Amino acid sequence: MVRMTATPTPARRVLLAAPRGYCAGVDRAVIAVEKALEQYGAPIYVRHEIVHNKYVVQTLEKKGAIFVETTAEVPEGSIVMFSAHGVAPTVHEEAAERKLATIDATCPLVTKVHKEAVRYANEDFDILLIGHEGHEEVIGTTGEAPEHITLVDGPDDVDQVEVRDPSKVVWLSQTTLSVDETMETVDRLKTKFPLLVSPPSDDICYATQNRQIAVKQMGVESDLVIVVGSQNSSNSKRLVEVALGAGARAAHLVDFADEIDEAWLQGVATVGVTSGASVPEVLVEGVLEWLSQRGFEDVEIVKAAEESITFSLPKELRRDLRSEVAELVEE
């Protein structure tokens, strides 16, 4: 008689990426909207989503923020805030024409890329901007020097790129791209244009890089990776791609825990969890609770870096907040 032994069920565990979630630029932008509502009262108009996250936008709408796609939608004389993704100079001009009070919540790392674009355009370089067509950040950066900038949307675009003078070409990039894909694009560009100039420092932001490094470490051991983030979030979508590239059998992007399909857990012993740079931690906690209820109670941290960077509030807000404090002191 043959004795059958049951195959032991592998222990279920969660690998939780660190760092994850809010970066300094997102934290600054969200706080800026909240402070503006406190300082000036509702409504505060925000041109485009302040950050690409459904939950954050819905939460701020409930507090009195009104999100619009164009400056023309903002009533004359109102306050408008520019999102973390940045805007083109023409948007500032439109706001001035409509007599709008502006608060610029552009991430300082995006502003750095804008300044690089202006500098290289002034030196008459052709600028090859690596990024995704239609993304707000790309639109804003291109607007700084449209006659000098050519968009390169990934490695497959390189063959179509033409420049005026191969000895005066520089590459810049959107801040939220896949590091690996961007460098593949750069390598192809350098093969085509051997004198290609690189920016003084990486354009891809520190937070994007750190989150991708953590996901690479986690993805190697994960059967399934769940990335918390919205579909219009570039850096969140890149985390899904990085997880799959690192070896995860499956990876999915969800806004909320209730979007997870239980079928994804079939045959899964290890679930990796992370979140995009515009995602509040409460949404990650919801996913961890959902997994815990299904037997994934053990959580291990996969730490790739320490982050301590912070950015001050937009100068317009700092000025008015200082004025209010001064008035209180005088009283």
Helices and strands as residue ranges (DSSP letters): E 13-18, H 24-40, E 44-47, H 54-63, E 65-68, G 71-73, E 79-82, H 89-97, E 101-104, H 108-122, E 126-130, H 136-142, E 149-152, G 155-160, E 169-173, H 179-192, H 206-219, E 224-228, H 234-246, E 250-254, G 257-259, G 262-265, E 270-275, H 281-292, E 298-303, H 315-330
